[in-house]
Each structure stands twice: as C-alpha cells, then as structure tokens.
C-alpha cells in the first residue's frame, strides 16, 4: 500500500478528477482524506500499487527574482 499526498488549488470537481484518473489506471483507493487549508486542497490517498519512493524537501518561497538563490545560500 502506498500513500499519495496531493496539494493543489482547491476547486469544485477536483476530487472527482483525481479519483477518475486513478480509476483509469486501475488503481484501487483503500482510503482517502480530503481537507482544505485556505485556498489549497490537500488529499491523502492510500492506493494499492508498488512505488519507488524518495525523500523530498518542500519549501515555500516568495515569487520574486533571487528568492531561490537566497534560500540556497550557505547560512553558516
């Protein structure tokens, strides 16, 4: 069992689109938790499939020139 977490702009019909996509790939959903956080939608979906996993880092930065460079600088 693998869990997928999807963070997207919350809008009507989004849950239907995502579950239809999973169904079109013959993936069964064993559980789903959907919540809204402000204007964002967060879906946590447990599916029966084998996946390759990896660690990731999520960082929110201001949308302006140089923001990623500033975040990437060594902060010693």
PQR file with spaces between the fields and no chain letter, atoms N, CA, C, O and H, PARSE charges and radii, in Angstrom:
ATOM       1  N    UNK     1       0.852   -1.178    0.000 -0.4000 1.5000
ATOM       2  CA   UNK     1       0.000    0.000    0.000 -0.0000 2.0000
ATOM       3  C    UNK     1       0.894    1.235    0.000  0.5500 1.7000
ATOM       4  O    UNK     1       1.858    1.309    0.762 -0.5500 1.4000
ATOM       5  N    UNK     2       0.580    2.180   -0.834 -0.4000 1.5000
ATOM       6  CA   UNK     2       1.326    3.436   -0.901 -0.0000 2.0000
ATOM       7  C    UNK     2       0.369    4.586   -0.660  0.5500 1.7000
ATOM       8  O    UNK     2      -0.811    4.506   -1.002 -0.5500 1.4000
ATOM       9  H    UNK     2      -0.203    2.120   -1.452  0.4000 1.0000
ATOM      10  N    UNK     3       0.882    5.658   -0.069 -0.4000 1.5000
ATOM      11  CA   UNK     3       0.051    6.842    0.155 -0.0000 2.0000
ATOM      12  C    UNK     3       0.552    7.975   -0.724  0.5500 1.7000
ATOM      13  O    UNK     3       1.751    8.243   -0.798 -0.5500 1.4000
ATOM      14  H    UNK     3       1.840    5.723    0.208  0.4000 1.0000
ATOM      15  N    UNK     4      -0.373    8.623   -1.378 -0.4000 1.5000
ATOM      16  CA   UNK     4      -0.088    9.775   -2.222 -0.0000 2.0000
ATOM      17  C    UNK     4      -0.657   10.999   -1.518  0.5500 1.7000
ATOM      18  O    UNK     4      -1.806   10.978   -1.075 -0.5500 1.4000
ATOM      19  H    UNK     4      -1.347    8.405   -1.318  0.4000 1.0000
ATOM      20  N    UNK     5       0.130   12.063   -1.408 -0.4000 1.5000
ATOM      21  CA   UNK     5      -0.377   13.329   -0.892 -0.0000 2.0000
ATOM      22  C    UNK     5      -0.340   14.330   -2.029  0.5500 1.7000
ATOM      23  O    UNK     5       0.700   14.549   -2.649 -0.5500 1.4000
ATOM      24  H    UNK     5       1.063   12.080   -1.768  0.4000 1.0000
ATOM      25  N    UNK     6      -1.496   14.938   -2.295 -0.4000 1.5000
ATOM      26  CA   UNK     6      -1.632   15.903   -3.382 -0.0000 2.0000
ATOM      27  C    UNK     6      -2.028   17.245   -2.782  0.5500 1.7000
ATOM      28  O    UNK     6      -3.014   17.333   -2.049 -0.5500 1.4000
ATOM      29  H    UNK     6      -2.341   14.760   -1.791  0.4000 1.0000
ATOM      30  N    UNK     7      -1.263   18.292   -3.090 -0.4000 1.5000
ATOM      31  CA   UNK     7      -1.583   19.650   -2.643 -0.0000 2.0000
ATOM      32  C    UNK     7      -1.833   20.480   -3.892  0.5500 1.7000
ATOM      33  O    UNK     7      -0.943   20.663   -4.723 -0.5500 1.4000
ATOM      34  H    UNK     7      -0.462   18.220   -3.685  0.4000 1.0000
ATOM      35  N    UNK     8      -3.060   20.981   -4.013 -0.4000 1.5000
ATOM      36  CA   UNK     8      -3.449   21.717   -5.219 -0.0000 2.0000
ATOM      37  C    UNK     8      -4.367   22.869   -4.851  0.5500 1.7000
ATOM      38  O    UNK     8      -4.830   22.977   -3.715 -0.5500 1.4000
ATOM      39  H    UNK     8      -3.783   20.832   -3.339  0.4000 1.0000
ATOM      40  N    UNK     9      -4.623   23.720   -5.821 -0.4000 1.5000
ATOM      41  CA   UNK     9      -5.605   24.791   -5.643 -0.0000 2.0000
ATOM      42  C    UNK     9      -6.975   24.147   -5.479  0.5500 1.7000
ATOM      43  O    UNK     9      -7.396   23.367   -6.333 -0.5500 1.4000
ATOM      44  H    UNK     9      -4.247   23.633   -6.744  0.4000 1.0000
ATOM      45  N    UNK    10      -7.670   24.459   -4.401 -0.4000 1.5000
ATOM      46  CA   UNK    10      -8.969   23.868   -4.128 -0.0000 2.0000
ATOM      47  C    UNK    10     -10.024   24.436   -5.079  0.5500 1.7000
ATOM      48  O    UNK    10     -10.159   25.652   -5.217 -0.5500 1.4000
ATOM      49  H    UNK    10      -7.328   25.092   -3.707  0.4000 1.0000
ATOM      50  N    UNK    11     -10.772   23.535   -5.736 -0.4000 1.5000
ATOM      51  CA   UNK    11     -11.830   23.974   -6.646 -0.0000 2.0000
ATOM      52  C    UNK    11     -12.842   22.851   -6.806  0.5500 1.7000
ATOM      53  O    UNK    11     -12.516   21.681   -6.606 -0.5500 1.4000
ATOM      54  H    UNK    11     -10.663   22.547   -5.624  0.4000 1.0000
ATOM      55  N    UNK    12     -14.071   23.207   -7.167 -0.4000 1.5000
ATOM      56  CA   UNK    12     -15.109   22.192   -7.353 -0.0000 2.0000
ATOM      57  C    UNK    12     -14.708   21.182   -8.431  0.5500 1.7000
ATOM      58  O    UNK    12     -14.159   21.556   -9.467 -0.5500 1.4000
ATOM      59  H    UNK    12     -14.336   24.157   -7.329  0.4000 1.0000
ATOM      60  N    UNK    13     -14.985   19.908   -8.179 -0.4000 1.5000
ATOM      61  CA   UNK    13     -14.716   18.852   -9.151 -0.0000 2.0000
ATOM      62  C    UNK    13     -13.334   18.249   -9.072  0.5500 1.7000
ATOM      63  O    UNK    13     -13.065   17.257   -9.750 -0.5500 1.4000
ATOM      64  H    UNK    13     -15.431   19.604   -7.337  0.4000 1.0000
ATOM      65  N    UNK    14     -12.441   18.815   -8.264 -0.4000 1.5000
ATOM      66  CA   UNK    14     -11.061   18.335   -8.198 -0.0000 2.0000
ATOM      67  C    UNK    14     -10.976   16.896   -7.707  0.5500 1.7000
ATOM      68  O    UNK    14     -10.260   16.081   -8.290 -0.5500 1.4000
ATOM      69  H    UNK    14     -12.660   19.620   -7.713  0.4000 1.0000
ATOM      70  N    UNK    15     -11.701   16.582   -6.642 -0.4000 1.5000
ATOM      71  CA   UNK    15     -11.673   15.220   -6.102 -0.0000 2.0000
ATOM      72  C    UNK    15     -12.145   14.218   -7.151  0.5500 1.7000
ATOM      73  O    UNK    15     -11.554   13.148   -7.297 -0.5500 1.4000
ATOM      74  H    UNK    15     -12.282   17.244   -6.169  0.4000 1.0000
ATOM      75  N    UNK    16     -13.200   14.555   -7.877 -0.4000 1.5000
ATOM      76  CA   UNK    16     -13.698   13.666   -8.929 -0.0000 2.0000
ATOM      77  C    UNK    16     -12.643   13.452  -10.015  0.5500 1.7000
ATOM      78  O    UNK    16     -12.452   12.325  -10.473 -0.5500 1.4000
ATOM      79  H    UNK    16     -13.680   15.424   -7.759  0.4000 1.0000
ATOM      80  N    UNK    17     -11.960   14.511  -10.428 -0.4000 1.5000
ATOM      81  CA   UNK    17     -10.937   14.390  -11.476 -0.0000 2.0000
ATOM      82  C    UNK    17      -9.806   13.468  -11.043  0.5500 1.7000
ATOM      83  O    UNK    17      -9.367   12.616  -11.815 -0.5500 1.4000
ATOM      84  H    UNK    17     -12.115   15.426  -10.056  0.4000 1.0000
ATOM      85  N    UNK    18      -9.331   13.633   -9.814 -0.4000 1.5000
ATOM      86  CA   UNK    18      -8.201   12.830   -9.339 -0.0000 2.0000
ATOM      87  C    UNK    18      -8.612   11.369   -9.176  0.5500 1.7000
ATOM      88  O    UNK    18      -7.863   10.474   -9.569 -0.5500 1.4000
ATOM      89  H    UNK    18      -9.688   14.326   -9.187  0.4000 1.0000
ATOM      90  N    UNK    19      -9.791   11.112   -8.602 -0.4000 1.5000
ATOM      91  CA   UNK    19     -10.216    9.720   -8.424 -0.0000 2.0000
ATOM      92  C    UNK    19     -10.523    9.055   -9.765  0.5500 1.7000
ATOM      93  O    UNK    19     -10.283    7.858   -9.921 -0.5500 1.4000
ATOM      94  H    UNK    19     -10.399   11.839   -8.283  0.4000 1.0000
ATOM      95  N    UNK    20     -11.044    9.798  -10.729 -0.4000 1.5000
ATOM      96  CA   UNK    20     -11.261    9.240  -12.066 -0.0000 2.0000
ATOM      97  C    UNK    20      -9.937    8.891  -12.734  0.5500 1.7000
ATOM      98  O    UNK    20      -9.836    7.868  -13.410 -0.5500 1.4000
ATOM      99  H    UNK    20     -11.239   10.771  -10.602  0.4000 1.0000
ATOM     100  N    UNK    21      -8.931    9.726  -12.552 -0.4000 1.5000
ATOM     101  CA   UNK    21      -7.605    9.444  -13.116 -0.0000 2.0000
ATOM     102  C    UNK    21      -7.030    8.158  -12.528  0.5500 1.7000
ATOM     103  O    UNK    21      -6.512    7.316  -13.261 -0.5500 1.4000
ATOM     104  H    UNK    21      -9.013   10.557  -12.003  0.4000 1.0000
ATOM     105  N    UNK    22      -7.121    8.008  -11.210 -0.4000 1.5000
ATOM     106  CA   UNK    22      -6.619    6.787  -10.575 -0.0000 2.0000
ATOM     107  C    UNK    22      -7.391    5.565  -11.074  0.5500 1.7000
ATOM     108  O    UNK    22      -6.796    4.522  -11.345 -0.5500 1.4000
ATOM     109  H    UNK    22      -7.542    8.693  -10.615  0.4000 1.0000
ATOM     110  N    UNK    23      -8.715    5.691  -11.194 -0.4000 1.5000
ATOM     111  CA   UNK    23      -9.531    4.578  -11.689 -0.0000 2.0000
ATOM     112  C    UNK    23      -9.156    4.205  -13.122  0.5500 1.7000
ATOM     113  O    UNK    23      -9.158    3.026  -13.475 -0.5500 1.4000
ATOM     114  H    UNK    23      -9.199    6.538  -10.973  0.4000 1.0000
ATOM     115  N    UNK    24      -8.836    5.200  -13.950 -0.4000 1.5000
ATOM     116  CA   UNK    24      -8.469    4.921  -15.347 -0.0000 2.0000
ATOM     117  C    UNK    24      -7.161    4.140  -15.444  0.5500 1.7000
ATOM     118  O    UNK    24      -6.883    3.512  -16.465 -0.5500 1.4000
ATOM     119  H    UNK    24      -8.834    6.158  -13.664  0.4000 1.0000
ATOM     120  N    UNK    25      -6.365    4.182  -14.384 -0.4000 1.5000
ATOM     121  CA   UNK    25      -5.099    3.433  -14.328 -0.0000 2.0000
ATOM     122  C    UNK    25      -5.258    2.142  -13.530  0.5500 1.7000
ATOM     123  O    UNK    25      -4.267    1.501  -13.179 -0.5500 1.4000
ATOM     124  H    UNK    25      -6.592    4.692  -13.555  0.4000 1.0000
ATOM     125  N    UNK    26      -6.513    1.757  -13.239 -0.4000 1.5000
ATOM     126  CA   UNK    26      -6.836    0.543  -12.483 -0.0000 2.0000
ATOM     127  C    UNK    26      -6.229    0.528  -11.082  0.5500 1.7000
ATOM     128  O    UNK    26      -5.835   -0.526  -10.582 -0.5500 1.4000
ATOM     129  H    UNK    26      -7.318    2.278  -13.524  0.4000 1.0000
ATOM     130  N    UNK    27      -6.157    1.688  -10.457 -0.4000 1.5000
ATOM     131  CA   UNK    27      -5.667    1.776   -9.084 -0.0000 2.0000
ATOM     132  C    UNK    27      -6.854    1.848   -8.139  0.5500 1.7000
ATOM     133  O    UNK    27      -7.737    2.690   -8.301 -0.5500 1.4000
ATOM     134  H    UNK    27      -6.477    2.544  -10.864  0.4000 1.0000
ATOM     135  N    UNK    28      -6.871    0.962   -7.152 -0.4000 1.5000
ATOM     136  CA   UNK    28      -7.936    0.948   -6.162 -0.0000 2.0000
ATOM     137  C    UNK    28      -7.562    1.854   -4.998  0.5500 1.7000
ATOM     138  O    UNK    28      -6.425    1.838   -4.528 -0.5500 1.4000
ATOM     139  H    UNK    28      -6.154    0.278   -7.021  0.4000 1.0000
ATOM     140  N    UNK    29      -8.509    2.631   -4.546 -0.4000 1.5000
ATOM     141  CA   UNK    29      -8.304    3.524   -3.402 -0.0000 2.0000
ATOM     142  C    UNK    29      -8.811    2.803   -2.162  0.5500 1.7000
ATOM     143  O    UNK    29      -9.974    2.402   -2.112 -0.5500 1.4000
ATOM     144  H    UNK    29      -9.433    2.644   -4.928  0.4000 1.0000
ATOM     145  N    UNK    30      -7.952    2.634   -1.160 -0.4000 1.5000
ATOM     146  CA   UNK    30      -8.398    1.986    0.070 -0.0000 2.0000
ATOM     147  C    UNK    30      -8.856    3.002    1.107  0.5500 1.7000
ATOM     148  O    UNK    30      -9.695    2.695    1.954 -0.5500 1.4000
ATOM     149  H    UNK    30      -7.008    2.960   -1.201  0.4000 1.0000
ATOM     150  N    UNK    31      -8.302    4.220    1.041 -0.4000 1.5000
ATOM     151  CA   UNK    31      -8.778    5.291    1.920 -0.0000 2.0000
ATOM     152  C    UNK    31      -8.398    6.632    1.321  0.5500 1.7000
ATOM     153  O    UNK    31      -7.435    6.748    0.563 -0.5500 1.4000
ATOM     154  H    UNK    31      -7.621    4.470    0.352  0.4000 1.0000
ATOM     155  N    UNK    32      -9.174    7.639    1.680 -0.4000 1.5000
ATOM     156  CA   UNK    32      -8.891    8.987    1.196 -0.0000 2.0000
ATOM     157  C    UNK    32      -9.307    9.990    2.266  0.5500 1.7000
ATOM     158  O    UNK    32     -10.372    9.868    2.873 -0.5500 1.4000
ATOM     159  H    UNK    32      -9.956    7.545    2.297  0.4000 1.0000
ATOM     160  N    UNK    33      -8.455   10.977    2.484 -0.4000 1.5000
ATOM     161  CA   UNK    33      -8.747   12.080    3.394 -0.0000 2.0000
ATOM     162  C    UNK    33      -8.576   13.356    2.578  0.5500 1.7000
ATOM     163  O    UNK    33      -7.522   13.584    1.986 -0.5500 1.4000
ATOM     164  H    UNK    33      -7.591   11.076    1.991  0.4000 1.0000
ATOM     165  N    UNK    34      -9.611   14.182    2.549 -0.4000 1.5000
ATOM     166  CA   UNK    34      -9.561   15.436    1.805 -0.0000 2.0000
ATOM     167  C    UNK    34      -9.852   16.574    2.760  0.5500 1.7000
ATOM     168  O    UNK    34     -10.797   16.508    3.546 -0.5500 1.4000
ATOM     169  H    UNK    34     -10.468   13.997    3.031  0.4000 1.0000
ATOM     170  N    UNK    35      -9.042   17.616    2.695 -0.4000 1.5000
ATOM     171  CA   UNK    35      -9.266   18.781    3.542 -0.0000 2.0000
ATOM     172  C    UNK    35      -8.855   20.035    2.783  0.5500 1.7000
ATOM     173  O    UNK    35      -8.076   19.978    1.832 -0.5500 1.4000
ATOM     174  H    UNK    35      -8.273   17.669    2.057  0.4000 1.0000
ATOM     175  N    UNK    36      -9.388   21.153    3.217 -0.4000 1.5000
ATOM     176  CA   UNK    36      -8.977   22.414    2.613 -0.0000 2.0000
ATOM     177  C    UNK    36      -8.217   23.220    3.657  0.5500 1.7000
ATOM     178  O    UNK    36      -8.565   23.245    4.837 -0.5500 1.4000
ATOM     179  H    UNK    36     -10.022   21.199    3.989  0.4000 1.0000
ATOM     180  N    UNK    37      -7.172   23.872    3.179 -0.4000 1.5000
ATOM     181  CA   UNK    37      -6.350   24.741    4.013 -0.0000 2.0000
ATOM     182  C    UNK    37      -6.290   26.066    3.271  0.5500 1.7000
ATOM     183  O    UNK    37      -5.482   26.236    2.358 -0.5500 1.4000
ATOM     184  H    UNK    37      -6.890   23.852    2.220  0.4000 1.0000
ATOM     185  N    UNK    38      -7.141   27.000    3.662 -0.4000 1.5000
ATOM     186  CA   UNK    38      -7.257   28.249    2.907 -0.0000 2.0000
ATOM     187  C    UNK    38      -7.764   27.948    1.514  0.5500 1.7000
ATOM     188  O    UNK    38      -8.809   27.316    1.355 -0.5500 1.4000
ATOM     189  H    UNK    38      -7.797   26.862    4.403  0.4000 1.0000
ATOM     190  N    UNK    39      -7.039   28.391    0.509 -0.4000 1.5000
ATOM     191  CA   UNK    39      -7.441   28.145   -0.874 -0.0000 2.0000
ATOM     192  C    UNK    39      -6.837   26.861   -1.431  0.5500 1.7000
ATOM     193  O    UNK    39      -7.060   26.529   -2.595 -0.5500 1.4000
ATOM     194  H    UNK    39      -6.190   28.903    0.638  0.4000 1.0000
ATOM     195  N    UNK    40      -6.076   26.136   -0.617 -0.4000 1.5000
ATOM     196  CA   UNK    40      -5.432   24.903   -1.057 -0.0000 2.0000
ATOM     197  C    UNK    40      -6.259   23.689   -0.671  0.5500 1.7000
ATOM     198  O    UNK    40      -6.929   23.690    0.361 -0.5500 1.4000
ATOM     199  H    UNK    40      -5.894   26.406    0.329  0.4000 1.0000
ATOM     200  N    UNK    41      -6.213   22.666   -1.491 -0.4000 1.5000
ATOM     201  CA   UNK    41      -6.809   21.382   -1.173 -0.0000 2.0000
ATOM     202  C    UNK    41      -5.696   20.395   -0.911  0.5500 1.7000
ATOM     203  O    UNK    41      -4.718   20.356   -1.657 -0.5500 1.4000
ATOM     204  H    UNK    41      -5.669   22.666   -2.330  0.4000 1.0000
ATOM     205  N    UNK    42      -5.825   19.593    0.137 -0.4000 1.5000
ATOM     206  CA   UNK    42      -4.835   18.568    0.468 -0.0000 2.0000
ATOM     207  C    UNK    42      -5.563   17.224    0.478  0.5500 1.7000
ATOM     208  O    UNK    42      -6.507   17.027    1.242 -0.5500 1.4000
ATOM     209  H    UNK    42      -6.620   19.625    0.743  0.4000 1.0000
ATOM     210  N    UNK    43      -5.119   16.309   -0.372 -0.4000 1.5000
ATOM     211  CA   UNK    43      -5.699   14.972   -0.461 -0.0000 2.0000
ATOM     212  C    UNK    43      -4.642   13.964   -0.067  0.5500 1.7000
ATOM     213  O    UNK    43      -3.514   14.004   -0.558 -0.5500 1.4000
ATOM     214  H    UNK    43      -4.352   16.469   -0.993  0.4000 1.0000
ATOM     215  N    UNK    44      -5.013   13.062    0.821 -0.4000 1.5000
ATOM     216  CA   UNK    44      -4.133   11.953    1.200 -0.0000 2.0000
ATOM     217  C    UNK    44      -4.852   10.677    0.785  0.5500 1.7000
ATOM     218  O    UNK    44      -5.900   10.331    1.331 -0.5500 1.4000
ATOM     219  H    UNK    44      -5.930   13.030    1.220  0.4000 1.0000
ATOM     220  N    UNK    45      -4.269    9.985   -0.193 -0.4000 1.5000
ATOM     221  CA   UNK    45      -4.929    8.844   -0.814 -0.0000 2.0000
ATOM     222  C    UNK    45      -4.056    7.610   -0.633  0.5500 1.7000
ATOM     223  O    UNK    45      -2.878    7.627   -0.990 -0.5500 1.4000
ATOM     224  H    UNK    45      -3.419   10.266   -0.637  0.4000 1.0000
ATOM     225  N    UNK    46      -4.622    6.541   -0.083 -0.4000 1.5000
ATOM     226  CA   UNK    46      -3.916    5.261    0.025 -0.0000 2.0000
ATOM     227  C    UNK    46      -4.376    4.374   -1.123  0.5500 1.7000
ATOM     228  O    UNK    46      -5.570    4.119   -1.285 -0.5500 1.4000
ATOM     229  H    UNK    46      -5.579    6.527    0.206  0.4000 1.0000
ATOM     230  N    UNK    47      -3.406    3.904   -1.927 -0.4000 1.5000
ATOM     231  CA   UNK    47      -3.697    3.085   -3.108 -0.0000 2.0000
ATOM     232  C    UNK    47      -2.915    1.785   -3.043  0.5500 1.7000
ATOM     233  O    UNK    47      -1.868    1.699   -2.401 -0.5500 1.4000
ATOM     234  H    UNK    47      -2.437    4.112   -1.796  0.4000 1.0000
ATOM     235  N    UNK    48      -3.441    0.784   -3.715 -0.4000 1.5000
ATOM     236  CA   UNK    48      -2.736   -0.485   -3.809 -0.0000 2.0000
ATOM     237  C    UNK    48      -1.865   -0.518   -5.042  0.5500 1.7000
ATOM     238  O    UNK    48      -2.331   -0.879   -6.122 -0.5500 1.4000
ATOM     239  H    UNK    48      -4.292    0.854   -4.237  0.4000 1.0000
ATOM     240  N    UNK    49      -0.612   -0.146   -4.898 -0.4000 1.5000
ATOM     241  CA   UNK    49       0.354   -0.217   -6.001 -0.0000 2.0000
ATOM     242  C    UNK    49       1.755   -0.242   -5.427  0.5500 1.7000
ATOM     243  O    UNK    49       1.963    0.105   -4.265 -0.5500 1.4000
ATOM     244  H    UNK    49      -0.234    0.147   -4.020  0.4000 1.0000
ATOM     245  N    UNK    50       2.705   -0.648   -6.229 -0.4000 1.5000
ATOM     246  CA   UNK    50       4.106   -0.647   -5.815 -0.0000 2.0000
ATOM     247  C    UNK    50       4.743    0.619   -6.366  0.5500 1.7000
ATOM     248  O    UNK    50       4.513    0.983   -7.519 -0.5500 1.4000
ATOM     249  H    UNK    50       2.536   -0.931   -7.173  0.4000 1.0000
ATOM     250  N    UNK    51       5.535    1.282   -5.550 -0.4000 1.5000
ATOM     251  CA   UNK    51       6.125    2.556   -5.980 -0.0000 2.0000
ATOM     252  C    UNK    51       7.570    2.648   -5.517  0.5500 1.7000
ATOM     253  O    UNK    51       7.986    1.988   -4.565 -0.5500 1.4000
ATOM     254  H    UNK    51       5.721    0.986   -4.613  0.4000 1.0000
ATOM     255  N    UNK    52       8.305    3.468   -6.204 -0.4000 1.5000
ATOM     256  CA   UNK    52       9.641    3.842   -5.782 -0.0000 2.0000
ATOM     257  C    UNK    52       9.489    5.133   -5.001  0.5500 1.7000
ATOM     258  O    UNK    52       8.863    6.078   -5.481 -0.5500 1.4000
ATOM     259  H    UNK    52       7.967    4.004   -6.977  0.4000 1.0000
ATOM     260  N    UNK    53      10.043    5.185   -3.822 -0.4000 1.5000
ATOM     261  CA   UNK    53       9.888    6.378   -3.000 -0.0000 2.0000
ATOM     262  C    UNK    53      11.223    7.095   -2.863  0.5500 1.7000
ATOM     263  O    UNK    53      12.289    6.510   -3.051 -0.5500 1.4000
ATOM     264  H    UNK    53      10.551    4.417   -3.432  0.4000 1.0000
ATOM     265  N    UNK    54      11.135    8.366   -2.532 -0.4000 1.5000
ATOM     266  CA   UNK    54      12.327    9.170   -2.301 -0.0000 2.0000
ATOM     267  C    UNK    54      11.983   10.284   -1.332  0.5500 1.7000
ATOM     268  O    UNK    54      10.827   10.694   -1.223 -0.5500 1.4000
ATOM     269  H    UNK    54      10.268    8.842   -2.379  0.4000 1.0000
ATOM     270  N    UNK    55      12.989   10.768   -0.634 -0.4000 1.5000
ATOM     271  CA   UNK    55      12.790   11.885    0.278 -0.0000 2.0000
ATOM     272  C    UNK    55      12.826   13.179   -0.508  0.5500 1.7000
ATOM     273  O    UNK    55      13.631   13.333   -1.427 -0.5500 1.4000
ATOM     274  H    UNK    55      13.928   10.436   -0.723  0.4000 1.0000
ATOM     275  N    UNK    56      11.960   14.105   -0.152 -0.4000 1.5000
ATOM     276  CA   UNK    56      11.927   15.410   -0.806 -0.0000 2.0000
ATOM     277  C    UNK    56      11.848   16.496    0.252  0.5500 1.7000
ATOM     278  O    UNK    56      11.463   16.245    1.394 -0.5500 1.4000
ATOM     279  H    UNK    56      11.306   13.980    0.595  0.4000 1.0000
ATOM     280  N    UNK    57      12.211   17.682   -0.137 -0.4000 1.5000
ATOM     281  CA   UNK    57      12.112   18.848    0.722 -0.0000 2.0000
ATOM     282  C    UNK    57      11.167   19.827    0.043  0.5500 1.7000
ATOM     283  O    UNK    57      11.344   20.158   -1.129 -0.5500 1.4000
ATOM     284  H    UNK    57      12.524   17.886   -1.065  0.4000 1.0000
ATOM     285  N    UNK    58      10.168   20.287    0.778 -0.4000 1.5000
ATOM     286  CA   UNK    58       9.213   21.255    0.259 -0.0000 2.0000
ATOM     287  C    UNK    58       9.496   22.581    0.934  0.5500 1.7000
ATOM     288  O    UNK    58       9.494   22.670    2.162 -0.5500 1.4000
ATOM     289  H    UNK    58      10.024   20.017    1.730  0.4000 1.0000
ATOM     290  N    UNK    59       9.737   23.602    0.149 -0.4000 1.5000
ATOM     291  CA   UNK    59       9.987   24.938    0.690 -0.0000 2.0000
ATOM     292  C    UNK    59       9.123   25.938   -0.068  0.5500 1.7000
ATOM     293  O    UNK    59       9.070   25.926   -1.298 -0.5500 1.4000
ATOM     294  H    UNK    59       9.740   23.530   -0.848  0.4000 1.0000
ATOM     295  N    UNK    60       8.462   26.784    0.670 -0.4000 1.5000
ATOM     296  CA   UNK    60       7.673   27.847    0.048 -0.0000 2.0000
ATOM     297  C    UNK    60       8.532   29.110    0.058  0.5500 1.7000
ATOM     298  O    UNK    60       9.036   29.531    1.099 -0.5500 1.4000
ATOM     299  H    UNK    60       8.505   26.793    1.669  0.4000 1.0000
ATOM     300  N    UNK    61       8.685   29.697   -1.113 -0.4000 1.5000
ATOM     301  CA   UNK    61       9.476   30.922   -1.226 -0.0000 2.0000
ATOM     302  C    UNK    61       8.640   31.988   -1.919  0.5500 1.7000
ATOM     303  O    UNK    61       7.726   31.688   -2.688 -0.5500 1.4000
ATOM     304  H    UNK    61       8.275   29.356   -1.959  0.4000 1.0000
ATOM     305  N    UNK    62       8.969   33.213   -1.633 -0.4000 1.5000
ATOM     306  CA   UNK    62       8.271   34.322   -2.278 -0.0000 2.0000
ATOM     307  C    UNK    62       8.557   34.306   -3.768  0.5500 1.7000
ATOM     308  O    UNK    62       9.681   34.029   -4.187 -0.5500 1.4000
ATOM     309  H    UNK    62       9.711   33.456   -1.008  0.4000 1.0000
ATOM     310  N    UNK    63       7.540   34.603   -4.571 -0.4000 1.5000
ATOM     311  CA   UNK    63       7.683   34.610   -6.022 -0.0000 2.0000
ATOM     312  C    UNK    63       8.325   35.927   -6.452  0.5500 1.7000
ATOM     313  O    UNK    63       7.641   36.880   -6.824 -0.5500 1.4000
ATOM     314  H    UNK    63       6.627   34.828   -4.231  0.4000 1.0000
ATOM     315  N    UNK    64       9.658   35.954   -6.390 -0.4000 1.5000
ATOM     316  CA   UNK    64      10.401   37.145   -6.805 -0.0000 2.0000
ATOM     317  C    UNK    64      11.783   36.718   -7.265  0.5500 1.7000
ATOM     318  O    UNK    64      12.281   35.678   -6.832 -0.5500 1.4000
ATOM     319  H    UNK    64      10.213   35.180   -6.087  0.4000 1.0000
ATOM     320  N    UNK    65      12.414   37.500   -8.136 -0.4000 1.5000
ATOM     321  CA   UNK    65      13.744   37.154   -8.618 -0.0000 2.0000
ATOM     322  C    UNK    65      14.732   37.019   -7.461  0.5500 1.7000
ATOM     323  O    UNK    65      14.789   37.873   -6.577 -0.5500 1.4000
ATOM     324  H    UNK    65      12.010   38.344   -8.488  0.4000 1.0000
ATOM     325  N    UNK    66      15.502   35.942   -7.478 -0.4000 1.5000
ATOM     326  CA   UNK    66      16.542   35.728   -6.468 -0.0000 2.0000
ATOM     327  C    UNK    66      16.081   34.995   -5.223  0.5500 1.7000
ATOM     328  O    UNK    66      16.906   34.698   -4.359 -0.5500 1.4000
ATOM     329  H    UNK    66      15.455   35.248   -8.196  0.4000 1.0000
ATOM     330  N    UNK    67      14.797   34.692   -5.097 -0.4000 1.5000
ATOM     331  CA   UNK    67      14.300   34.043   -3.883 -0.0000 2.0000
ATOM     332  C    UNK    67      14.905   32.654   -3.697  0.5500 1.7000
ATOM     333  O    UNK    67      15.290   32.296   -2.583 -0.5500 1.4000
ATOM     334  H    UNK    67      14.127   34.934   -5.799  0.4000 1.0000
ATOM     335  N    UNK    68      14.995   31.868   -4.769 -0.4000 1.5000
ATOM     336  CA   UNK    68      15.582   30.538   -4.651 -0.0000 2.0000
ATOM     337  C    UNK    68      17.075   30.626   -4.361  0.5500 1.7000
ATOM     338  O    UNK    68      17.600   29.833   -3.580 -0.5500 1.4000
ATOM     339  H    UNK    68      14.683   32.158   -5.673  0.4000 1.0000
ATOM     340  N    UNK    69      17.755   31.569   -4.974 -0.4000 1.5000
ATOM     341  CA   UNK    69      19.186   31.756   -4.705 -0.0000 2.0000
ATOM     342  C    UNK    69      19.415   32.092   -3.234  0.5500 1.7000
ATOM     343  O    UNK    69      20.343   31.576   -2.610 -0.5500 1.4000
ATOM     344  H    UNK    69      17.328   32.213   -5.609  0.4000 1.0000
ATOM     345  N    UNK    70      18.582   32.944   -2.693 -0.4000 1.5000
ATOM     346  CA   UNK    70      18.706   33.319   -1.278 -0.0000 2.0000
ATOM     347  C    UNK    70      18.480   32.098   -0.384  0.5500 1.7000
ATOM     348  O    UNK    70      19.209   31.904    0.588 -0.5500 1.4000
ATOM     349  H    UNK    70      17.828   33.363   -3.200  0.4000 1.0000
ATOM     350  N    UNK    71      17.501   31.293   -0.696 -0.4000 1.5000
ATOM     351  CA   UNK    71      17.234   30.090    0.077 -0.0000 2.0000
ATOM     352  C    UNK    71      18.390   29.098   -0.017  0.5500 1.7000
ATOM     353  O    UNK    71      18.686   28.393    0.947 -0.5500 1.4000
ATOM     354  H    UNK    71      16.908   31.451   -1.486  0.4000 1.0000
ATOM     355  N    UNK    72      19.037   29.045   -1.170 -0.4000 1.5000
ATOM     356  CA   UNK    72      20.099   28.067   -1.433 -0.0000 2.0000
ATOM     357  C    UNK    72      21.457   28.452   -0.853  0.5500 1.7000
ATOM     358  O    UNK    72      22.337   27.600   -0.729 -0.5500 1.4000
ATOM     359  H    UNK    72      18.797   29.618   -1.953  0.4000 1.0000
ATOM     360  N    UNK    73      21.635   29.707   -0.500 -0.4000 1.5000
ATOM     361  CA   UNK    73      22.919   30.140    0.037 -0.0000 2.0000
ATOM     362  C    UNK    73      23.265   29.450    1.336  0.5500 1.7000
ATOM     363  O    UNK    73      22.383   29.118    2.128 -0.5500 1.4000
ATOM     364  H    UNK    73      20.920   30.399   -0.600  0.4000 1.0000
ATOM     365  N    UNK    74      24.554   29.234    1.554 -0.4000 1.5000
ATOM     366  CA   UNK    74      25.045   28.630    2.787 -0.0000 2.0000
ATOM     367  C    UNK    74      24.803   29.629    3.926  0.5500 1.7000
ATOM     368  O    UNK    74      25.257   30.770    3.849 -0.5500 1.4000
ATOM     369  H    UNK    74      25.270   29.503    0.910  0.4000 1.0000
ATOM     370  N    UNK    75      24.103   29.218    4.964 -0.4000 1.5000
ATOM     371  CA   UNK    75      23.736   30.092    6.065 -0.0000 2.0000
ATOM     372  C    UNK    75      24.655   29.919    7.285  0.5500 1.7000
ATOM     373  O    UNK    75      24.188   30.048    8.416 -0.5500 1.4000
ATOM     374  H    UNK    75      23.734   28.291    5.027  0.4000 1.0000
ATOM     375  N    UNK    76      25.920   29.636    7.087 -0.4000 1.5000
ATOM     376  CA   UNK    76      26.850   29.427    8.221 -0.0000 2.0000
ATOM     377  C    UNK    76      27.026   30.663    9.010  0.5500 1.7000
ATOM     378  O    UNK    76      27.768   30.668    9.992 -0.5500 1.4000
ATOM     379  H    UNK    76      26.299   29.531    6.168  0.4000 1.0000
